[in-house]
Amino acid sequence: MKIIEADNYDYVLNFVIPAGATGPTGPTGPNSLVALISTYYNSVTATGMMTISPNSENLILPTNSNIFIIDNNGIILNEGGYYEFTFYGLLKDNSTTDKASLTLKVGNDNLIMIQLDSDHEIYFSRTIVSQCDSSQKVTIMFQKQDNATASAEQVYLLIQKLYF
């Protein structure tokens, strides 16, 4: 028996819902995720490609997947299809120029651009779904003005190969 108190009233639930016969097991629905990769990038203060840290924080699932290949400064997509990219981290600059940016690129295309204009630091997180071709390389480019003291830190990239 369960007693519920609400709006100064007491309700008593003292009945049993009978269980019926178990029906046949139906088909399993489609899985929307084929594979994923999660990578951590080394902090950077110089303009150029960010490099993936060779540590245990990087993860490819399933572990026997050949959809992603980690290269020193990027990830190669071995299959064409739809991918979800989630890109997050910290972009900061203590100088007065405040002109720094991070760009997530697939091949020659800029997917996501994070720009530091007036704030001295920005914690960012962006997600986009994009159709990609086989053998395309995913990279992150850090850019700043020469006199800027900008840096990119705690940058992660999560890529999910979608089923459809």
C-alpha positions as protocol buffer text, in pm:
chain_id: "A"
residue {
  index: 1
  type: MET
  ca { x: 0 y: 0 z: 0 }
}
residue {
  index: 2
  type: LYS
  ca { x: 131 y: 344 z: -96 }
}
residue {
  index: 3
  type: ILE
  ca { x: 22 y: 666 z: 71 }
}
residue {
  index: 4
  type: ILE
  ca { x: 60 y: 986 z: -128 }
}
residue {
  index: 5
  type: GLU
  ca { x: 25 y: 1328 z: 31 }
}
residue {
  index: 6
  type: ALA
  ca { x: -58 y: 1619 z: -200 }
}
residue {
  index: 7
  type: ASP
  ca { x: -241 y: 1947 z: -146 }
}
residue {
  index: 8
  type: ASN
  ca { x: -329 y: 1850 z: 214 }
}
residue {
  index: 9
  type: TYR
  ca { x: -509 y: 1536 z: 97 }
}
residue {
  index: 10
  type: ASP
  ca { x: -401 y: 1177 z: 159 }
}
residue {
  index: 11
  type: TYR
  ca { x: -446 y: 923 z: -118 }
}
residue {
  index: 12
  type: VAL
  ca { x: -417 y: 549 z: -64 }
}
residue {
  index: 13
  type: LEU
  ca { x: -327 y: 328 z: -358 }
}
residue {
  index: 14
  type: ASN
  ca { x: -417 y: -23 z: -255 }
}
residue {
  index: 15
  type: PHE
  ca { x: -482 y: -206 z: -582 }
}
residue {
  index: 16
  type: VAL
  ca { x: -275 y: -438 z: -799 }
}
residue {
  index: 17
  type: ILE
  ca { x: -247 y: -411 z: -1176 }
}
residue {
  index: 18
  type: PRO
  ca { x: -268 y: -763 z: -1317 }
}
residue {
  index: 19
  type: ALA
  ca { x: 9 y: -879 z: -1547 }
}
residue {
  index: 20
  type: GLY
  ca { x: -95 y: -1013 z: -1884 }
}
residue {
  index: 21
  type: ALA
  ca { x: 72 y: -1267 z: -2106 }
}
residue {
  index: 22
  type: THR
  ca { x: 408 y: -1175 z: -2248 }
}
residue {
  index: 23
  type: GLY
  ca { x: 391 y: -1109 z: -2620 }
}
residue {
  index: 24
  type: PRO
  ca { x: 648 y: -1202 z: -2884 }
}
residue {
  index: 25
  type: THR
  ca { x: 974 y: -1010 z: -2891 }
}
residue {
  index: 26
  type: GLY
  ca { x: 977 y: -760 z: -3173 }
}
residue {
  index: 27
  type: PRO
  ca { x: 1270 y: -653 z: -3389 }
}
residue {
  index: 28
  type: THR
  ca { x: 1531 y: -421 z: -3244 }
}
residue {
  index: 29
  type: GLY
  ca { x: 1518 y: -69 z: -3380 }
}
residue {
  index: 30
  type: PRO
  ca { x: 1805 y: 79 z: -3578 }
}
residue {
  index: 31
  type: ASN
  ca { x: 2112 y: 200 z: -3397 }
}
residue {
  index: 32
  type: SER
  ca { x: 2187 y: 561 z: -3488 }
}
residue {
  index: 33
  type: LEU
  ca { x: 2555 y: 539 z: -3389 }
}
residue {
  index: 34
  type: VAL
  ca { x: 2805 y: 332 z: -3587 }
}
residue {
  index: 35
  type: ALA
  ca { x: 3131 y: 441 z: -3421 }
}
residue {
  index: 36
  type: LEU
  ca { x: 3282 y: 729 z: -3226 }
}
residue {
  index: 37
  type: ILE
  ca { x: 3617 y: 884 z: -3147 }
}
residue {
  index: 38
  type: SER
  ca { x: 3702 y: 1116 z: -2861 }
}
residue {
  index: 39
  type: THR
  ca { x: 4035 y: 1299 z: -2876 }
}
residue {
  index: 40
  type: TYR
  ca { x: 4222 y: 1542 z: -2654 }
}
residue {
  index: 41
  type: TYR
  ca { x: 4450 y: 1802 z: -2812 }
}
residue {
  index: 42
  type: ASN
  ca { x: 4778 y: 1943 z: -2677 }
}
residue {
  index: 43
  type: SER
  ca { x: 4763 y: 2305 z: -2558 }
}
residue {
  index: 44
  type: VAL
  ca { x: 4902 y: 2549 z: -2813 }
}
residue {
  index: 45
  type: THR
  ca { x: 5033 y: 2907 z: -2821 }
}
residue {
  index: 46
  type: ALA
  ca { x: 5178 y: 2919 z: -3176 }
}
residue {
  index: 47
  type: THR
  ca { x: 4974 y: 2951 z: -3493 }
}
residue {
  index: 48
  type: GLY
  ca { x: 4928 y: 2620 z: -3675 }
}
residue {
  index: 49
  type: MET
  ca { x: 4760 y: 2280 z: -3662 }
}
residue {
  index: 50
  type: MET
  ca { x: 4681 y: 2148 z: -3317 }
}
residue {
  index: 51
  type: THR
  ca { x: 4819 y: 1802 z: -3240 }
}
residue {
  index: 52
  type: ILE
  ca { x: 4636 y: 1516 z: -3074 }
}
residue {
  index: 53
  type: SER
  ca { x: 4781 y: 1420 z: -2739 }
}
residue {
  index: 54
  type: PRO
  ca { x: 4906 y: 1057 z: -2738 }
}
residue {
  index: 55
  type: ASN
  ca { x: 4748 y: 968 z: -2404 }
}
residue {
  index: 56
  type: SER
  ca { x: 4486 y: 741 z: -2261 }
}
residue {
  index: 57
  type: GLU
  ca { x: 4215 y: 1009 z: -2282 }
}
residue {
  index: 58
  type: ASN
  ca { x: 4172 y: 930 z: -2654 }
}
residue {
  index: 59
  type: LEU
  ca { x: 3909 y: 668 z: -2726 }
}
residue {
  index: 60
  type: ILE
  ca { x: 3774 y: 488 z: -3034 }
}
residue {
  index: 61
  type: LEU
  ca { x: 3457 y: 278 z: -3001 }
}
residue {
  index: 62
  type: PRO
  ca { x: 3409 y: 5 z: -3091 }
}
residue {
  index: 63
  type: THR
  ca { x: 3774 y: -67 z: -3026 }
}
residue {
  index: 64
  type: ASN
  ca { x: 3805 y: -274 z: -3346 }
}
residue {
  index: 65
  type: SER
  ca { x: 3664 y: 9 z: -3561 }
}
residue {
  index: 66
  type: ASN
  ca { x: 3860 y: 110 z: -3869 }
}
residue {
  index: 67
  type: ILE
  ca { x: 3638 y: 410 z: -3946 }
}
residue {
  index: 68
  type: PHE
  ca { x: 3880 y: 653 z: -3775 }
}
residue {
  index: 69
  type: ILE
  ca { x: 4260 y: 667 z: -3797 }
}
residue {
  index: 70
  type: ILE
  ca { x: 4444 y: 903 z: -3562 }
}
residue {
  index: 71
  type: ASP
  ca { x: 4718 y: 1091 z: -3741 }
}
residue {
  index: 72
  type: ASN
  ca { x: 4965 y: 1321 z: -3559 }
}
residue {
  index: 73
  type: ASN
  ca { x: 4767 y: 1636 z: -3632 }
}
residue {
  index: 74
  type: GLY
  ca { x: 4426 y: 1503 z: -3730 }
}
residue {
  index: 75
  type: ILE
  ca { x: 4180 y: 1221 z: -3781 }
}
residue {
  index: 76
  type: ILE
  ca { x: 4123 y: 1044 z: -4111 }
}
residue {
  index: 77
  type: LEU
  ca { x: 3763 y: 939 z: -4187 }
}
residue {
  index: 78
  type: ASN
  ca { x: 3782 y: 602 z: -4366 }
}
residue {
  index: 79
  type: GLU
  ca { x: 3414 y: 593 z: -4465 }
}
residue {
  index: 80
  type: GLY
  ca { x: 3187 y: 844 z: -4627 }
}
residue {
  index: 81
  type: GLY
  ca { x: 2858 y: 931 z: -4461 }
}
residue {
  index: 82
  type: TYR
  ca { x: 2705 y: 1154 z: -4196 }
}
residue {
  index: 83
  type: TYR
  ca { x: 2912 y: 1254 z: -3894 }
}
residue {
  index: 84
  type: GLU
  ca { x: 2834 y: 1456 z: -3584 }
}
residue {
  index: 85
  type: PHE
  ca { x: 3123 y: 1676 z: -3464 }
}
residue {
  index: 86
  type: THR
  ca { x: 3132 y: 1817 z: -3109 }
}
residue {
  index: 87
  type: PHE
  ca { x: 3420 y: 2055 z: -3049 }
}
residue {
  index: 88
  type: TYR
  ca { x: 3489 y: 2214 z: -2708 }
}
residue {
  index: 89
  type: GLY
  ca { x: 3762 y: 2375 z: -2499 }
}
residue {
  index: 90
  type: LEU
  ca { x: 3912 y: 2707 z: -2386 }
}
residue {
  index: 91
  type: LEU
  ca { x: 4041 y: 2991 z: -2606 }
}
residue {
  index: 92
  type: LYS
  ca { x: 4209 y: 3279 z: -2422 }
}
residue {
  index: 93
  type: ASP
  ca { x: 4427 y: 3585 z: -2475 }
}
residue {
  index: 94
  type: ASN
  ca { x: 4563 y: 3822 z: -2210 }
}
residue {
  index: 95
  type: SER
  ca { x: 4688 y: 4079 z: -2461 }
}
residue {
  index: 96
  type: THR
  ca { x: 4493 y: 4383 z: -2577 }
}
residue {
  index: 97
  type: THR
  ca { x: 4465 y: 4259 z: -2935 }
}
residue {
  index: 98
  type: ASP
  ca { x: 4222 y: 3977 z: -2856 }
}
residue {
  index: 99
  type: LYS
  ca { x: 4243 y: 3835 z: -3205 }
}
residue {
  index: 100
  type: ALA
  ca { x: 4259 y: 3456 z: -3190 }
}
residue {
  index: 101
  type: SER
  ca { x: 4056 y: 3177 z: -3346 }
}
residue {
  index: 102
  type: LEU
  ca { x: 4014 y: 2802 z: -3368 }
}
residue {
  index: 103
  type: THR
  ca { x: 3878 y: 2636 z: -3680 }
}
residue {
  index: 104
  type: LEU
  ca { x: 3756 y: 2278 z: -3712 }
}
residue {
  index: 105
  type: LYS
  ca { x: 3823 y: 2168 z: -4069 }
}
residue {
  index: 106
  type: VAL
  ca { x: 3723 y: 1863 z: -4272 }
}
residue {
  index: 107
  type: GLY
  ca { x: 3942 y: 1853 z: -4579 }
}
residue {
  index: 108
  type: ASN
  ca { x: 3947 y: 2214 z: -4704 }
}
residue {
  index: 109
  type: ASP
  ca { x: 3607 y: 2302 z: -4556 }
}
residue {
  index: 110
  type: ASN
  ca { x: 3571 y: 2505 z: -4236 }
}
residue {
  index: 111
  type: LEU
  ca { x: 3298 y: 2338 z: -4026 }
}
residue {
  index: 112
  type: ILE
  ca { x: 3318 y: 2537 z: -3704 }
}
residue {
  index: 113
  type: MET
  ca { x: 3503 y: 2860 z: -3627 }
}
residue {
  index: 114
  type: ILE
  ca { x: 3548 y: 2997 z: -3275 }
}
residue {
  index: 115
  type: GLN
  ca { x: 3661 y: 3360 z: -3263 }
}
residue {
  index: 116
  type: LEU
  ca { x: 3793 y: 3547 z: -2959 }
}
residue {
  index: 117
  type: ASP
  ca { x: 3712 y: 3913 z: -3023 }
}
residue {
  index: 118
  type: SER
  ca { x: 3649 y: 4116 z: -2708 }
}
residue {
  index: 119
  type: ASP
  ca { x: 3658 y: 3872 z: -2417 }
}
residue {
  index: 120
  type: HIS
  ca { x: 3988 y: 3760 z: -2270 }
}
residue {
  index: 121
  type: GLU
  ca { x: 3873 y: 3399 z: -2257 }
}
residue {
  index: 122
  type: ILE
  ca { x: 3591 y: 3189 z: -2386 }
}
residue {
  index: 123
  type: TYR
  ca { x: 3489 y: 2837 z: -2295 }
}
residue {
  index: 124
  type: PHE
  ca { x: 3321 y: 2704 z: -2606 }
}
residue {
  index: 125
  type: SER
  ca { x: 3122 y: 2405 z: -2720 }
}
residue {
  index: 126
  type: ARG
  ca { x: 2978 y: 2362 z: -3070 }
}
residue {
  index: 127
  type: THR
  ca { x: 2812 y: 2070 z: -3246 }
}
residue {
  index: 128
  type: ILE
  ca { x: 2739 y: 2023 z: -3616 }
}
residue {
  index: 129
  type: VAL
  ca { x: 2627 y: 1733 z: -3837 }
}
residue {
  index: 130
  type: SER
  ca { x: 2793 y: 1712 z: -4177 }
}
residue {
  index: 131
  type: GLN
  ca { x: 2813 y: 1472 z: -4469 }
}
residue {
  index: 132
  type: CYS
  ca { x: 3175 y: 1375 z: -4534 }
}
residue {
  index: 133
  type: ASP
  ca { x: 3358 y: 1181 z: -4801 }
}
residue {
  index: 134
  type: SER
  ca { x: 3588 y: 886 z: -4743 }
}
residue {
  index: 135
  type: SER
  ca { x: 3957 y: 962 z: -4674 }
}
residue {
  index: 136
  type: GLN
  ca { x: 3893 y: 1318 z: -4558 }
}
residue {
  index: 137
  type: LYS
  ca { x: 4115 y: 1451 z: -4281 }
}
residue {
  index: 138
  type: VAL
  ca { x: 3974 y: 1636 z: -3977 }
}
residue {
  index: 139
  type: THR
  ca { x: 4205 y: 1901 z: -3831 }
}
residue {
  index: 140
  type: ILE
  ca { x: 4192 y: 2192 z: -3587 }
}
residue {
  index: 141
  type: MET
  ca { x: 4373 y: 2513 z: -3683 }
}
residue {
  index: 142
  type: PHE
  ca { x: 4479 y: 2771 z: -3423 }
}
residue {
  index: 143
  type: GLN
  ca { x: 4544 y: 3126 z: -3543 }
}
residue {
  index: 144
  type: LYS
  ca { x: 4645 y: 3446 z: -3366 }
}
residue {
  index: 145
  type: GLN
  ca { x: 4803 y: 3781 z: -3440 }
}
residue {
  index: 146
  type: ASP
  ca { x: 5180 y: 3785 z: -3402 }
}
residue {
  index: 147
  type: ASN
  ca { x: 5180 y: 4005 z: -3092 }
}
residue {
  index: 148
  type: ALA
  ca { x: 4894 y: 3825 z: -2920 }
}
residue {
  index: 149
  type: THR
  ca { x: 4952 y: 3602 z: -2615 }
}
residue {
  index: 150
  type: ALA
  ca { x: 4663 y: 3376 z: -2712 }
}
residue {
  index: 151
  type: SER
  ca { x: 4640 y: 3006 z: -2633 }
}
residue {
  index: 152
  type: ALA
  ca { x: 4402 y: 2715 z: -2685 }
}
residue {
  index: 153
  type: GLU
  ca { x: 4373 y: 2474 z: -2394 }
}
residue {
  index: 154
  type: GLN
  ca { x: 4167 y: 2172 z: -2287 }
}
residue {
  index: 155
  type: VAL
  ca { x: 4046 y: 2120 z: -2645 }
}
residue {
  index: 156
  type: TYR
  ca { x: 3849 y: 1802 z: -2713 }
}
residue {
  index: 157
  type: LEU
  ca { x: 3687 y: 1670 z: -3029 }
}
residue {
  index: 158
  type: LEU
  ca { x: 3415 y: 1404 z: -3033 }
}
residue {
  index: 159
  type: ILE
  ca { x: 3318 y: 1260 z: -3372 }
}
residue {
  index: 160
  type: GLN
  ca { x: 3028 y: 1018 z: -3415 }
}
residue {
  index: 161
  type: LYS
  ca { x: 2966 y: 825 z: -3737 }
}
residue {
  index: 162
  type: LEU
  ca { x: 2588 y: 815 z: -3775 }
}
residue {
  index: 163
  type: TYR
  ca { x: 2394 y: 518 z: -3909 }
}
residue {
  index: 164
  type: PHE
  ca { x: 2189 y: 697 z: -4176 }
}
